[in-house]
């Protein structure tokens, strides 16, 4: 949340502390390249350990012109780029995040706003971030915080998140 608070650029590039990669420069270059083609709201490389695998997140009905680029419901927030328009929309919604210490749900909120704004969420499978399995934080607390966040979200965000977590193919309707 501190990064969102002090952000004043065009794109926020966020990487979790336990993620690594050998060539972040090429990811930045590709983020720029694919922004020009797709006008994405969220761009992310693949992550080697996440619940948001291709089987759980790729949107088959939204094809790209590049075999390595897939439209996804949620790329995970391990390593991602968020366009300023999406961050501005997040800030403009004045979502109370004061008790959100674990971060569960922020990815859903950001991705929902990208879809609502008719901006694709894309994953670039030509890059794979190393992210170790496991966690050292309290999952029960994180789940509780996510439930509290859900109660504070606007209805349009809840609908988009229900598609992200449920039938992600419905996300194509934002682009029709």
N, C-alpha and C positions, 0 to 999 in steps of 0.2 A: 504494500500500500504506500510505502514511502516513495518508491520509484514512481508510482502514478502521481502522487502528490507533487513531487518536484519536477516532473516531466514537462518539458516545453519545446520538444523537437518535433520532427516529422514522423519518426518511427521509434518505438521503444523496443530495444533488443534486450530480452531478459533471459538469463541462464541460471538455473539452480546450481547451488554450490557443489553438489555431488555429481554434476554432469561434466563430461569431457569430450574433446574432439581434437583431432590433429590439425585441422585447417578451417578455423572460423572465418578467415578472410574469404574463402570460396563460398561459404554460406551467405555472408553479407553480400557478395557480388551477385549470387543467384537470387537472393531476396529482392534486390534492386531490379534485376532482369525480369523476374516474373511479376513484379509489381506493374511494370510497364505493360505487360501482356494481360494480366488478370485483374488489375485494380483491387487486389486483395485487401481484406480487413485484417486478416491474420495469416501469417506465413510461418511454417515450422518445418524443420527437418524431421526425419523419422527418429524414433527413440527406440533403443534396443530392449528396454525393459519398461513396459507401461501396460496398463489395462487397455489403453486406447490403441490396440493393434489394428492392422488393416481390416481384419475380420469384424472388429467392433466399431469401426468408425468410417471407413470409406463409403462414399455415396456413389453407388453404381450408376444412378440415372443422371449424374452430372459429370460428363466427360471433359477432359482437357485435350489440348492439341499436343501435349508432351507426355510420353509414356511414364516419366518419372514423377509427374505432378498429378495428384489425386485431390479431388474435393472431399473434405472430411467433415464429420460432425464436430469433432473436437480432437485436436492434435496432441493434447496434454500440454501442460505448461512448464515442462522441463526445460525446453529451449524454444523460444518463439519470438516473433516480431509482431508487434501490434501497431497498426496505423493510428496516427493521432486522431483521426475522425472517430474511431471507436473509443479511444480513451476519453476524448471530449464528451462523447455521448454518455459514457460511464459516469464521468464527473457531473454532467448535467442532470443525471437521474438522482443525484444526492442519495445514493444507497448507503445506509448506515453500516459501516464496516468496523466500528470501534471494537467489537469483541472478536473479530476474526484474526486469530493468531496463527492458525494452521494453514489457511489458504484454500481449503477444500471449497470448491464452488466458484472461485474466481474465474477459472477457465470456462466454466459453463456460462457465467454471466457475460464474459467478454465475447465468447463465440456466439451467444444468443444475440448480442447487440450487432455483431458483424452480419449475421443473417438478416436481422430486422432492417439493417441499413442496406441490404441487397449487395453486400460485399462478401465474396467467397472466403472461406477458410480453407487453406490449401496446405498439403503436406508434400514435401519434396523428398521422394524416396532415393534420390541420388546421394543423400547425406544421411548417415546414421550416427546419432549421438550415443556415446557410452553412458549408461545410467545404471548403477548397481541395483540389484533387487533388494528389497527389504526397506525398513524404515526404523527410525529411532524415536519417532514422535507418537503421541497417544492417539490412535485411530478413533477411539470412542469419543474423545473430545473433539476431534476434527469432524466427525459425523454430526455431533450435536451442533457445532458451529455452522455447518452447512445447512442443517435443518432450520436454524434461526435465520440464516441468510435467505433461504427460500421464502420465508414468511414476509420478508421485506421487499421482495422483487415485484416489479410491475407485472400485470397479467400478461402483457405481450411477451415479456421475457420468460415467464413460466411456460407459455405455449411453446416457444422455440426450444426451451430446455427439455420439455417433454418429448419433442421430436429428437433432440440430440441423444437423450437417454433411452428413447423408445424406438419409434419407426423413423430412423434418420432419412429415409427416402422422401419423407414429407418436406424436408428442408428445401427440396427443389422448387417448391411452391413460392418461395421468396424471390425466385428469379424469373417467374413466368410473367 
